[in-house]
């Protein structure tokens, strides 16, 4: 899950996409790879630290809403800043990925930081990637930055599963009419045509979709019918694209993706 610009709701999309996949019966992991601004624990109401397995090296992800979750936000204090240069980001991100007992998963959703920096390069170079989902809003500046994210995947010969337009209008609860919040001059549909990548979904704004309320259970419990339907359509489209990409890889003889670290047992009390 990538975006060129911060503040477009990428983590919100990642959290709700992962929980929706789990609701469909899939085995899902969610890896918050934003080391500088990890928001996933707060969104899911996680304030515990992950336990270690018997080897005292392997981390055990925390499960919420049927999803196995790991984030740097679980390992540092809530207000503690992470101030690292690029090589440290690469080392820690790789270590977190390799030293976590994800077990048997059908899907692992990786929530990247905004931009096209060190974390993105580490992901594309060292971790098996089925495809990327690029999140934007209709704002011109967000669309321009999303274009850079698409080119990043293109330059690294990585598949883009598709685009998600978040904050795609506001449905008035009083009149049921849809209003454009941002100047809508084509928005993500321009990117869809320019890069020939699918539009996976458009998520309207809804004040009830809170990203700072740990009491939400599940995260979309209070969302409008329009938003729930939009996330359902997004989930269906994403799963269809993942399946198509995997089938194409098998047809090319590329085989299956490497398995990730197996489940590990926690230490005995």
C-alpha positions in Angstrom: 0.0 0.0 0.0 1.8 3.1 -1.2 1.2 6.8 -1.8 3.2 9.7 -3.1 1.8 12.1 -0.6 1.0 11.9 3.1 -2.5 12.5 4.4 -4.4 10.7 1.7 -5.7 8.0 4.0 -3.3 5.2 2.9 -3.1 3.6 6.4 -6.9 3.8 6.7 -7.3 2.0 3.4 -4.7 -0.6 4.5 -6.3 -1.3 7.8 -9.8 -1.7 6.4 -8.7 -3.7 3.4 -6.8 -6.1 5.7 -9.8 -6.5 8.0 -12.1 -7.0 5.1 -10.0 -9.7 3.7 -10.0 -11.4 7.1 -13.8 -11.1 7.2 -13.9 -13.1 4.0 -12.0 -16.0 5.7 -8.5 -15.2 4.5 -5.4 -15.5 6.6 -4.1 -12.0 6.6 -1.1 -10.1 8.0 -0.6 -6.3 8.2 2.9 -5.0 8.3 3.2 -1.3 9.2 6.4 -0.4 7.4 6.2 3.3 8.2 9.0 3.5 10.7 8.8 7.3 11.2 5.0 7.6 11.6 3.5 4.3 12.5 -0.3 4.8 12.8 -1.7 1.3 12.5 -1.5 0.4 16.2 -3.5 3.4 17.1 -6.1 2.7 14.4 -6.6 -0.8 15.7 -6.5 0.1 19.4 -3.2 -1.9 20.0 -1.2 -0.7 23.0 0.6 -4.0 23.8 4.1 -4.9 22.8 4.6 -8.0 20.7 5.9 -11.1 22.6 9.0 -13.0 21.7 9.1 -16.7 20.8 11.1 -19.3 22.7 14.2 -18.4 20.7 13.9 -14.8 22.2 14.6 -13.4 18.7 11.4 -14.0 16.8 8.6 -11.5 17.3 5.0 -12.7 17.5 2.5 -10.4 15.8 -0.5 -9.2 17.7 -3.9 -10.3 16.3 -6.8 -7.8 15.9 -10.0 -8.3 14.0 -8.6 -11.5 12.6 -5.4 -9.8 11.3 -1.9 -10.5 12.4 -0.3 -7.0 13.0 3.3 -5.8 13.5 4.4 -2.2 13.6 7.3 -0.2 14.8 4.7 1.7 16.9 4.5 -1.4 19.1 8.2 -1.4 19.9 8.7 2.3 20.8 6.9 4.7 23.1 3.8 6.4 21.7 5.5 9.9 21.6 9.1 8.6 21.0 10.4 9.8 17.6 12.4 7.5 15.4 15.3 9.5 14.0 17.3 7.2 11.7 19.3 7.6 8.5 18.7 5.5 5.4 20.9 2.5 6.2 19.3 2.0 9.6 15.8 2.1 8.0 16.9 -0.6 5.6 18.4 -2.8 8.4 15.5 -2.5 10.8 12.8 -2.9 8.2 14.5 -6.1 6.8 15.0 -7.4 10.3 11.3 -6.8 11.3 10.2 -8.6 8.2 12.5 -11.6 8.6 12.2 -12.0 12.4 8.4 -12.0 12.7 6.5 -15.3 12.9 3.8 -14.5 10.4 2.9 -18.2 9.9 0.6 -19.4 7.1 -0.8 -16.3 5.3 -2.9 -15.9 2.2 -2.2 -12.1 2.1 0.3 -9.8 3.7 -0.7 -6.1 3.4 2.3 -3.8 3.8 1.6 -0.2 4.7 4.4 1.9 3.4 5.3 5.5 4.4 4.5 8.2 1.8 7.0 9.0 -0.9 9.6 7.1 -2.8 12.4 6.7 -0.3 14.4 4.1 1.6 11.5 2.0 2.9 10.1 1.6 -0.6 13.4 0.6 -2.0 13.9 -2.0 0.7 10.5 -3.4 0.0 11.0 -3.7 -3.7 14.5 -5.1 -3.5 14.4 -7.5 -0.6 10.8 -8.6 0.0 8.7 -10.7 -2.5 6.0 -8.3 -3.8 2.9 -9.5 -5.7 1.9 -6.0 -6.5 1.4 -2.5 -5.2 -1.8 -0.5 -4.5 -1.4 3.3 -4.9 -3.7 5.5 -2.9 -4.5 9.1 -3.9 -7.2 11.7 -3.5 -8.7 13.9 -6.2 -6.4 16.8 -5.3 -4.0 17.8 -8.1 -1.0 17.7 -5.7 -1.9 14.2 -4.5 -2.4 13.0 -8.1 1.0 14.4 -9.1 2.7 12.6 -6.2 0.8 9.4 -6.9 2.2 9.6 -10.4 5.7 9.4 -8.9 4.7 6.3 -6.9 3.5 4.6 -10.1 6.7 5.4 -11.9 8.7 4.0 -8.9 7.0 0.6 -9.3 7.4 0.8 -13.0 11.1 1.5 -12.8 11.6 -1.5 -10.5 9.6 -3.8 -12.8 6.9 -4.4 -10.1 3.3 -4.9 -10.8 0.8 -2.2 -9.8 -2.5 -3.9 -8.8 -4.3 -0.6 -9.2 -5.3 2.8 -7.9 -7.6 3.8 -5.0 -9.2 7.2 -4.9 -9.8 8.1 -1.3 -12.0 11.0 -0.1 -13.8 10.7 -3.4 -16.6 13.1 -2.7 -18.8 13.5 0.3 -22.3 11.9 0.5 -24.5 14.3 2.4 -26.5 12.4 5.1 -29.3 14.9 4.9 -29.9 15.0 1.1 -28.0 11.8 -0.1 -26.4 14.0 -2.8 -22.7 13.5 -3.5 -20.4 16.6 -3.4 -16.9 17.0 -4.6 -14.7 18.2 -1.7 -11.7 18.8 -3.9 -11.6 20.4 -7.4 -12.3 17.2 -9.5 -10.5 17.6 -12.8 -10.1 14.0 -13.7 -8.1 13.0 -10.6 -7.0 9.4 -10.4 -8.8 8.5 -13.6 -6.1 10.5 -15.5 -3.5 8.2 -13.9 -5.7 5.2 -14.8 -5.5 6.1 -18.4 -1.9 7.3 -18.4 -0.4 4.2 -16.8 -3.1 1.7 -18.0 -3.7 0.4 -14.4 -7.1 -0.5 -13.0 -9.2 1.6 -10.7 -9.7 -0.6 -7.8 -12.2 1.6 -6.0 -13.3 5.1 -4.9 -14.0 5.6 -1.2 -16.2 8.6 -0.3 -15.5 10.7 2.8 -17.4 9.8 5.9 -16.7 11.5 9.3 -17.7 8.3 11.1 -14.7 6.5 9.7 -12.4 7.5 12.5 -8.7 6.7 12.5 -8.1 7.7 16.1 -10.8 5.8 17.9 -9.6 2.5 19.3 -13.1 1.7 20.5 -14.3 1.0 17.0 -15.0 -2.7 16.7 -14.6 -3.4 13.8 -13.2 -0.2 12.2 -16.1 0.4 9.8 -18.8 -0.3 12.4 -20.3 3.2 12.3 -19.6 3.9 8.6 -22.4 4.7 6.2 -23.7 2.1 3.8 -22.0 3.9 0.9 -18.6 3.6 2.5 -19.1 0.0 3.5 -20.2 -0.9 0.0 -17.2 1.0 -1.4 -14.7 -0.9 0.8 -16.5 -4.2 -0.2 -16.0 -3.4 -3.9 -12.4 -2.4 -3.3 -11.7 -5.6 -1.5 -13.3 -7.7 -4.2 -11.3 -5.9 -6.9 -8.0 -6.2 -5.1 -8.5 -9.9 -4.4 -9.3 -10.4 -8.1 -6.2 -8.6 -9.2 -3.9 -10.5 -6.8 -5.3 -13.8 -8.1 -4.8 -12.7 -11.7 -1.2 -11.6 -11.1 -0.4 -14.9 -9.2 -1.9 -17.0 -12.0 0.1 -15.1 -14.6 3.3 -15.7 -12.6 2.6 -19.4 -12.4 1.9 -19.5 -16.2 5.3 -17.9 -16.8 7.0 -20.6 -14.7 7.9 -18.1 -12.0 6.4 -20.4 -9.4 5.0 -19.4 -6.1 6.3 -16.6 -3.8 8.8 -17.7 -1.1 7.1 -18.7 2.1 7.5 -16.3 5.1 8.6 -17.3 8.6 6.5 -20.0 10.2 4.5 -19.7 13.4 6.6 -19.8 16.5 5.6 -20.7 20.1 5.8 -18.1 22.9 8.1 -18.9 25.7 6.7 -20.9 28.6 5.6 -18.8 31.6 
